[in-house]
């Protein structure tokens, strides 16, 4: 019984310790500071995202232009050689026609 009384006394002491606690005050300009920082961050991110997107577009244009200039165009003789190589490869592996049944 003594142990139960000790526990109840501790509980009462703990509950009475929060009686004098007051609500904390907040800086009245806190909301304005937070809103200003969020706006600054959004402007910075928007500028960065725009620069990144513009850079990616420029790189894609350059790669497409380089591919157009530097990839050789096949002539008729090159196409003939290519067809011959494909037919010889097909004959090596006993593929008579181009139809495959799986």
Order of alpha helices (4+ residues) and beta strands (2+ residues): alpha-alpha-alpha
